[in-house]
Amino acid sequence: MGMSAKRFRIAFSFAGERRNFVAQVATILAKKFSKDAILYDKFHEAEFANWKLGLILQELYHDQSDMIVVVVCPDYSKKDWCGLEWVTIHGMLMSGMDREIMLCRFAHAKLQGLNENAGFVELDSKTPEQAAELILQRLKLNESKGKKRKRSKPATTQSDPALPLNNLPRLTPFFGRINELKNIADALSPKTRTWGVLIDGPGGIGKTSLAIRAAELVPAGQFLHIFFISSKERKMTADGKRTLSDFVTPGYLDMLNEIARLLKQPDLAKQPETDRARCLIDALSAIQVLLVLDNLESLPKDQQSRLFEFLSQLPPSCKAITTSRRRTDVDARIIRLAKLDRDAALALIAELATDRPLLAKATAQERIHLYEETGGNPLLLRWVAGQLGKGRCRTIASALGFLRNAPADNDPLEFIFGDLLETFTQNETKVLAALTYFTQQVEVKLITELSNISKTAAETALGDLSGRALVVPDEEEKHFALVPMVADFLRRKRPEVVVETGSRLEQRAYALIMENSYERHDRFPVLDAAWPTVTPALPLFLAGPNPRLQTVSNALSYFLDFTGRWDELLSISQQAEAKAVAAGDYDNAGWRAYQMGRIHSLRGQADAVLACADRTAAHWQTAQADAPKRAIAICLRGQGHHLKEDYPAAIAAYREALDLSSTVSAESKDVAITINCIANAENDSGDFAAAERDYREALRVASAVDYAEGVAYITGNLAGLALERKDWSGAETLAREALTLAEKVGRQELIASDCRRFALALVRQGKKAEALPYARRAVDIYTSLGSPNLKYARAVLRECES
């Protein structure tokens, strides 16, 4: 046989029930050609996993295969994927490409759209070898006939040749929406007692594409004609908004007239307005038609109502798919279209990158960032991709920045949301403004509080906004979130309302922080539960006056440290330090640098600790700080030396800090902390006797000044010392006591440390089952903290599981 310019010589379409037979045939053919030349899924498994619906069917069957072998069995039509494949294959048959299709079957199975005697090869009595030979003969026959011939069509269900089969517009590459397509297919089924489907969602989300794709996938023979009619008056491209004039049907009567034109019955359009709809219904009763009516939000509200009334009278043989930005109460299956799922969006981005070199260079993380920032909106994905290479848009980040500040004549956010802006009531604007500060769904109670309106008013506003696809509710409609990018748009268009709402958010967060932070460990659970509602206010504190920011930073330092929110503590402290320096507030600048040094110490980052210690000392020197603060800065420097395993330098710094602290009081929290640090260095240097002596002294001082956290810490360190000495029983007793104390204090890092020690003491005594949950808990906490001690916890866990 001759060479082929196409990728595949033979492609198979089959149901899983006949996989064994098809696999044998494919293997025989692969020996004749190669596995690469046969489109059988198991030969291309890794690649097959990345092929997307909408691309595989058209491209691989229609464009890249010499011949398609359809292996039909009674289960073939029941399979979703086979059904989608058959739509493409049937379309090829209808266009006269019957030579490229070889129909085979078991058990005299039937297919929609084909007569039962449509030239099938019966496989029931044939072996895989015989089937392979027939396929090769057919392929050879095709090649011998050449390409120039008059093509005939198979016997199909007849349609009216005077009418167009369909006038669907060309569909751009389509990805995802599998569940939506299944729901639409179900709604279009003759068994479903509705006139069809209403697809609603924000602008650019892909309503039109979904409607066209669903129409393309209707089973052969269900509808003999598909009529697409659009009221879309404008289109957004990478170069800006473009007004549409041709092929636009702007009103209800215009739509009826267009249906009459497509039916080749122009006289219907001349009927009196009061009779025209009824006459059209009568005409449609004689044929099977699917109407695809696009962008109905463009119609005035009274005309929308009349159109939906017309659709409700459609005969059972006809159905409709409609799209609108606004939800309407209709007797149809309503599909609210949300963002593309991530896999589908990344597939779309990959498709867009095929002719956009700058997008092709983007990393996987950059593509995910593009998806997240655009909220999976296909229009925004295409628009951002279209900006790459224009002006200063050389990266996804720069194109996204341009999106947020796009000029009026090329603003996709205005295109998507602008027509809705003037329709907002005062309460709706307030509710939207409240949601601009959150990325997750928010409880109605909080929305009400921030909007400063009644609960009833908030629920009414949220219901209306949900109907316009601007907010997304949960299933019980008790929590709501903004559709992505609405927040950016509203900040630009209604900044005064957003600022007013932000002030209430900040005041609420400030009260929660002041009441439940500092060293009030027993109140931390309250702030922890409310933290998702406090976090959105942090940028407001950072942008506000320095005194208020420093107060919040001081209050939150213990809470964030104890609950393991180290990244947040570092971020706030870094920005607050810079703001304090700019304001000449060197006392607070020193505290912020110290807080960062503490976190770096817990993460084992010696150089960062020493840098923070130097800044802390410099800030407090400028502020002419007292002896206790100077001692704290010196002690932080000692921790940096300690991490570098320079134990003499560490102990020297700790003792210098102890001398300063002792000038204020012989027994204090600072004294207990510093003696404990000395003991830690002695322990790590191998001087166990000195370490135990100083741990005991530190514990005495901490107990004397009622320093509960210090007592917990030091007791845990004594357990660690017992482990160093291989006193497993003593370590178990001390670690158990330390863990109980740590649980009361609530510090996550301390709990993890004592869980690890307790588990190690147990496992070394052969108590693996008892040790296992503590080892797992230590690993979980250290993982969330990003602690260098994670490796030690994992080692204990492995020992427990061995």
N, C-alpha and C positions, 0 to 999 in steps of 0.2 A: 504494500500500500504506500501511497505517496506521503510526503511530508505535509504537515499542517501548520498554518500560521497561528492557530489558536492554541491556548494553553492545554486544553483537555481534548482528547480524542472522543472520550465517552464520559457522560455524566449520568449518575443514577438518582432517581427519585423513588423512595420506597418507604413502607411502614416497618417498624421494628419487628413485627411478627414474622417478616420474611428476611430478616437480616442474615441468617445463616446461609440461605440460598444465594442472596445477592453477594455476600462475602466470597463465596466460592467462585461465582462468575467473575467478580472483580479481580480475584487473584489470578485466574486463568488469563484474563485480558492483560493484566499487569506484566505477565511473562512475555506476552506478545509485544507490548509497547514498553511501559514502565509504570511504577506506582504513581509517579508524578503526572502521567498522562491520563489517569483515571480519576474522576471526581467521585470518590467514595469516602465518606467522612473519616473512617479509621486510617486511611492513608495520609490524611492531612490533619491529624487530631490537634496538634498545637496551634496550627494556623486556624483551624475551624473554630476554636474557642474565641478567636478575636473577630471573626466575621460577624457582621451585624445584619439584622433584619432590614430589608429594604435595599441592601447592597448585594448580598449574596445571591438573591433570586434573579434580579435583572442582569447583573454583571457576569456572574459565573455561568448561568444557564444560557442566557440570550447571546452574550457577547464573547464568551471564552470557551464554548464547547461546540465541537463538530456535531455531536449527536447526543440526544437525551433519551435514556431508556427509562420509561415509566413502568414500574412493577406494581401493579394494582392488586390489592386483595380486599376482602370485605371490610377490613379495619382501616384501609387507606384514608377514606374520607373523614374518619372520626378523629384523625390526628391533626392538631392545630398546625404543626409545621408542614405536614403534607398538604393541608388545605391551602396554605400560603404558597407553597411551591406550585400547586396545580393552577392557581390563578395566573401565575406567570406563564406556565406551559400552555394553558388554554388560550391565553392571549396570543402566543406564538402561532398556535393552530389557527386561530381566527384571522390572523394576518397572512395566512397561506404558507406558513413555514412547516407544513406537515412532513416534509422529507427529513427534517432535523429531529423529528419526534418518533420514537419507536414505542408503540403502546403494547404492553404485555400484561397478562393478568393470571390470577389464580381464582378458581371457583366461580368463573364467569362474573366477576365483580363488575359493578357499574360505576360510572362517573357522571356527575352532574354536567349537563351541557353537551354530552355525547350520546348518540344512539348506541344501544348495546352491541350492535354489529359494526362498530367503527374501525375495523381493521386490526383487532387485537391479536397478538400472538398468545396462544393458550399454553401456559406453562405447567399445568397439572401433571402431564405425563412426560415432561422433559427433564433431563438431567442438567446439572450446571454446565457440563461440557457441551451439550447440545444447544443450550441457550447461548453460550458464548459464541459458538459457531454461527448461529443465526444472526447475532449482533455483528459479527465480523463481515458476514455476507451483506448485510444491509449497509454497513459503512462502505464496503467496496462498491456496491451498486450506486450509492450516492455520489461517490467520487467519479465513477465512470460516466454519469449523466451530466456532470459539469454543473455550472451555476445558472445557466440561461435556460429557463423553461417556464412554462405556464403552470402556476401552482393552483392546485385545487384545495378546497376546504373539506374537512370531514363533515359527516352528517351531524348537524347541531340543532338545538332548539331554534326554531325560526323566529326572527324579529322582523318588524316592518322595514323593508329595504329603503323606504322613502324617508325614514327618520335616521338621524345620527345615532350610532351606537352609544357614544358619549362625547361630551365636549369638555372633558376635564382638562384643566391647564397642566402644563408640564410641572412635575413635582421635583423640587430641589432634593438633594440627598437627605434621606429620612432615617432617623435612628430612634430606637427605643419605643416607648408608648405601647408595649405589648398588652398590658392589662386594659388600657383604654380601648385598644383595637378589639379585644375580646368582648368588652362590654358593649361596644357599638354593634358588633356582629350579632350579639344576642338581642339587642334592641331592634335590629332590622329583621330579625327572624319573623316569618309569618305567624309563628305561634305567640309572639309577644303583642299584647293588645295596647299598643301605643302607636302614634303616627311616626315615631322615630326618636331622634336624639337632638338635644340642645347641648352644644359644647360651649362652655363659657370660661373666661379667664382673662387676665390682663393682656394688654396689647403686646404683640411680639412673642407670645408664649408658644405659638405654633398651632393655633386652632384651625386655621385654613389648611395647613399641611396635614394635620390629623384627619380632617374631613375628607380631603382628596385621597389620602392613603386608604382610609376605611372604604371609600367608594371603589377604589381599585381592587380591593380584596374581597368584594362581595362574591359569593359562590356563583359560578357560571350558571346562567339560566334563571337565577332568582329575579333579576331585573334585566329586561331586554334593552332598556335605554336609561342612561344617566345624564341628567341635565344639571349643569353647574351655572349658577347665577350669582353674581356678586354685587353688593352695594358699596364695596370699598372705594373710597374717593381719593385716598392718598396712600403713598407707600414710602417707607423709610429705606434709604440706601446708605452706603458708606459715604456718599457725597452729599447727603442731605435729603430732605423731604421732597417727594415728587408727587405732584397732583395727577390723578388718573382721570381721563375723560372717556376714552374708548372702552367699550365692554363694561360700563358701569350702569347698573340698574338702580336708580336712586329712590324709588318709592314703591309702595304696595301695588298700585295699579300697573306700574311699569313692570313689576315682576310677573304679574298675571299675563300681561301682554307678551313678555318674553317667553313664558311657558307656552303660550298659544303659538308663537312663532316657531319654537322648536318642535311643536307637535305638527307643524305644517298646516295649521288651521287658523290663518290670519283673521278670518271672519269673527272668531271668538273675541278678538281684541276690540271689535266694533260693537259688541253687545253693551247694553246699558250697564253702568257701574253696579247697579243693584242686582243684575242677573249674571254678571260676568263670572264671578267665582263659581256659582252653581253650574254654569255651562261648562266651565273647565273641569269641574269634578266629574260631570257626566262623560266628558271626553276621555278623562284619565281612567274611567272604569273599564274601558275596553283593552287597556294595555298595562304592562308592568313597568313602572317608571320609578327611579330613585331621584329625588330632587336634592341637590346640594345647594343650600342657600347661605351665602357667606356674608359676614359683617352686618348683621341685622341691627346692631346698635346705631347704625347710620340713619335708620328710619325714625321718623317722629314716633313718639310713644303710641299715639292712637293708631298709626299705621302698623306698628308692630303687633298690636292687639288684633287687628283685622287679619293680618297674615297668619298669626297663630290660630285664629278661628278657622281660617281656610284650611290649614294643615290638619286640624282636628277632624275635618270632614273628608279627608283622603280615603279613597276606597281601600279595602284590605290588600289589594295587589300592589299598592304604592306605599312608599315610605319617604321620609325626608331626614336629612342631616342638616342642622342649622348651626351657625356659630354667632356668638355675640360676646362683647366685653361685659355685658351686664346680665345678671341672672334674672330670669322671668319665671313666674309661676305658670308652668305649662304642663299639659298632659303628655309628657314625653320623658324619656330617660335623660336625666341631667348629668353631664359629666363635667366636673370642675377640673380644668386643666392647670396643673401646677408645674413647677420647674421640671426640666429633664432630669432623669436620674444621672448620677455621675458617670456611669459607663457610657450611656448614650451621648452625653455631652462631650466626653473625651473622644468618642468616635467621630462626632461632628467636627470637633477641633482638628482631629487628624485629617479629616477630609478637606477642611478649609486650608490646612497647611500644605496640601499637595501643590498648590500654585502660589504660595506665599512663603518665600524663603525665610523671612524673619520669624514667622510663626513656627516654621519647621525646626528652627534652632532652639525653640523654647524647651526648657526642661520639663520633666513630668510634674515637678512641684509647681512650676510657673503655670502650667496648664490647669492644674487643680485650683490654683489661686484665681485664675481667670473664671473658672466655673463658679467658685464660691462668691466672687465679687459681683458677678452678673446674675447671681441667683438662678443659674441654669436657664436663663431666658434666651432662646435661640436667636431672636432678633439682635439682642445685645452682644451675643457671642459673635455673630456675623459682622456687626458694626465695628466692634473692637478689632477683629481680625482685619477688616477693611482699612483701618487707620494705620496699620503697621506699614512703615515705609513712606508715610506722608509726613511732611514737616519734621517735627522733632520726635515723632512716635516711632522709636526704634525697638522698643521693648514692650512687653505686655503691661508692665507697671506704668510706663509713660502713656500708653494708650488708655489705660483705666483712669489715669489722672486727667487726661483730656476729656474723657466721658463725663466726669463730674463737673467740668467747667466748659462744656461744649458751647460753641456760639449758637445764637438763636436760630440761624438758618440750617443748622446741622446738629440738633439736639434730640437724640433718641428718647431721652427721658420725657421731654416735652411731648414728643410724638405719642409715647405710651400713656402718660398720665395727664397731659395738659388739658385735654377736653373735659376731664372730670373735675378740675380744680375749682371752677366757678360754680359747680353744683353742690359743693360741700356746705352743710349747715354749720353753724357755729360749734355745736356740740361734736359734730363729726371731725371738724378741724382740731378740736381740743383732744379728742381721742387719738387721732393720728399723731399729733404732736407728742402725746405721752408715750406712744409705742416707738417713736424714733430713737429712743435711748436704749432699746433692748434688741438683742439679736435672737433671743429665745422667746417662746410663748409666755405671755403674762396673764396672771389671774385677773378676772374682771374687777375684783375688789380693789386691786392696786391701780388699775387703769382709772377707776372711778375716783380714787383719792388724788391721783396726779392730775386728772382732768378738772377736778373741782366741780363736778356735776353729780347729780344723783345717780344711783345705781340703775334706775329705770331708764334715765336718759342715756346713760352709757351703753346699756344693753340694746336700746333702740338704734343708737348710732352704729354700734358694732354690727348689728344685723344688716343695716343698710349698706355699710361698707363691705361686708362680706358678700352681699349680693352683687356688688360692683367689682368683686375680685381684687380688692385692695388690702384686705386683711384675711388671714387664714385661721379658722377656728380649729380646735380639737374636736373630737367626735361628739363630746357632750356640750360644746360651745360654752365652756367655762374658762378657757384660756385662748388668747389670740396673739398672733404675731403679724407684723407687716410683711407684705410682699416685698422681696428684695428691691432695693433702689428707690422705693417710695420715700424712705427716710432722707436720702440725699436730695431728692426733688423737693420735699417739703421744707427742708432747711433753707433752700434757696428761695422758695416762693413765699413761705410764711415764717420768716425767722423770728418775728416778735412773739408768736404763739409758742414756738419751740423753746425760746428763752424763758418765757414765763413758766412753762411746764418744768423746765430744767431747774428753776429756782425751787419749786416745790419738791422735786426729787432730791435736791441737795439738802434741803432742810430736814426732810424725812430721814435720809441716810445719816446726817450729822447727829440727830437725836438717838438713833439706834447705836451708833458708834460710841457716843459718850456714855450711854447707859449700860453698855455691855462689853466694854473693853478694858484697857489698862491692865491691872493685875487681878481683875475680878474673874477668876477662873470659873467660878460657878455660873457666870453669866455668858460664858463663851458659847454654849450650845444655842442660845437665843440668837446671837449674832451669826453663828454658823448657818442656822436655818434660813436666816434672812439675807445671807450674803449674795445670792443671785440678784437681789433687788438693790443691793448696796453698790456692787461693782460698777454699774452704769454711772454712778455719781462720782467715781474717782477722777475721771478726766475733768469734771467741773471743779473739784477741789484743786487739782493741779493747775488749772487755768485761773484760779481765783487768787485772792490776797494771800500773801505769805504767812501772816500770823495764823489764819484759819487752817492753812495747809499743814503747818508745823504741829498744830494742836492735833489734827487728825492723824498725822504720821506718828506722833508720840503715843496716841491712844491705841493705834492699830499694831504697833510693833510687836507686843507680846502675843496678841491674838494670831497674827499672821505667822509668827515663828512657831507657836504652839501647835497650830492646826496644819502646819506643813505647807503653807502657801508661800514658799520661799521665793519663787519667781516674782510673785506680786510684790512681796516686801522689797526685793532688790529693785524692781522697777520704780516703785513709789519713792524709795529712799534716794535713788540716783537723781530723779527729777527734783525731789524736794531739796536735796543738797545744793543743786545748782541754783534753785530759786532763792534759798537762804543766803548763799554767797552773794548773789546779785542784790539782795536787800541789805547786805551788811550784817546779817544775823548769823554770826560765826558760832555762837553757842549751839544753836540748832543744827548748823551745818556739821559740827563735830559729831552730834548724836546720829545724824543720818549716815555719815561715813562709818561710824562705829557699828551701826546696825548692819550695814553691808559687809563689814569685816567679819561679824559674827556668823553670817550665813556662809560666807566663803570659807570660814574655818570649819563649819560643820560639813562642808563639801570637800574638805581637804585641799583647798586651793591656796597654797602657801604664798605665792607671789602676790596674789590679789589681797590676801590678808595683810601682808606687810605694806602694800600700797595704801590700803585703807587706814592702817595704823599711823602711817606718816601724815595722811590728810587729817585724821582725827586730832593728832597732836598739834599740827599747824593751825587748824581752826581754833582750837581751844587756847593755844598760845596767843593768838590774835585777840581772842575774847577775854584774855587774862583769867582763865579758869582756875578754880580752886584745886586743892590737893587731891580730893577724890576723883575728879575728872582726869587729872593728869595721870593718876594711878591706873585708871581704866584704859587710857591710851597705851601706857607702857605694857600693861597686861596683854592687850591685843597684839602688841609687837612680839611678846613672848610666845603667843600662840603660833605666830608665823614661823619663828625659829623652831618651835616644837615640831611643826609639820615638816620642816626640812631636816628633822632628826638631829638638830644642833642642840642637844640637851643642855650642855653647860650654858650656852647663850640664853636658852629659854628659862632655865632656873634662875639665872642672874637677873633677867628682866622681871620675872615673877617676884623675886625677893625685893627688888627695887620698888615694885608696885605695892608689896605688902608693907614696906617701911612707910610709904606715903599714907596708905590707908590707916595704918595703926596710929598715926599722929592725930587722927580725928577720933578714933575709938578703938579700943583693944578688941572689942567684939562687935562685929557688924556683918551685914550681908556681904559687903565687898571683901572683908577679911576672910570669910568662909570660902568665897569663890576663889580668892587668890591662893589660899593654902591648898585647896583642892587641885588647882592647876599645878602647883609645885609637886604634889603627890603624883599626878598623872605623868609628869616628866620623869620623876624618879622611877615609877613603875615601868615606863617604856624603856628606860635606860638599864633596867635589870636590878635596881636597888630596891628589892621588895620590902626589906625591913624598914627603910626610911619611908617608903610609900605608905605602908600600913600605919606607921606612926603619924604621918601627916594627914592621912585620910581620917583617922580617929579624931585628931584635933579639929579638922575641918567640920566633921560631923557634930562634935561637941558645940562648936561656935554656932553652926546653923541651927541646932536645936535650941540653944540659949536665946537666939534672937527670933525664934519662931519662923524660920525661913524654910517653908515646906518643900519648895522645889529643890533647894539645896540638899535637904535631908534625903529626898528621893534620889537625886543625882549621886550623892556620895555613897549611899547604901549600894547603889548599882555598881559603883566603881570598886567597892570592897568585894562585891561578888565577882567582878572581873579579876581582881587580884587573886581571889581564891582559885579561879580557873587557871591562872598562870602557874599557881603552885600545885595544880592538879588535885586540889581538895574538892572533889566532885560533890560530896555530900554537903560540905560547908557552903559551896557555891550555890547549890540548889536552895538551901535555906535562905541565904542572903538575896538571891535573885527573885525568889518568890515574894519576899518582903518588899524588895525594891519595886517589883512590878505592881504590887498593890498600891504603893505610894504614888507611883507614876500615873496609874489610872486615875487616882484622885486629882492629881495635878492637871492631867489632860494633855501633856506635851507629847506629840506624836513621835518625835525623834527619840525621846526618852523611853517611851513604851516599846518602840522597836528594839532599842538597845537591850532592854531588860528581857524582852521575849527571846532574843537571840541567846543571851547568857543562860536563861532558864532552860531553853531547849538543849543547849550544849551540855549543861550540867546533867540533865536527864539522860541524854543519849549516851554519854560516857559511862553511865551506870547501867546501860542496857535497856533503858525505858524508852524505846523508839516510838511506840504508839502514843505514849503520853507526851512526848516531845514534839511530835509532828505538827499539831495545830499551832504551836508557838513559833516554830521555825517558819511555817507558811505565813503567819501574820507578820513576822519581822521582814520577810522578803517583800510582802505586799506594801508595807509602809515605806521601806527604804526605796522601793521602786518609784513610788509616787513622789518621794522627796528628792530623788536624784542624788542619793547619798553614796559616797565612796564605800561605806560599810556594807553595801549591798552584796559585794563579792563574798564577804565573810558570812553573811546570813545565808547565801546560796550554798556555801560549803557545808554549813550545819544542816541545811535542808537535804542536801544530797546524802549526808551521813544518816539522817533519819530514814530516808527512803531506800537505802541500800539493803 
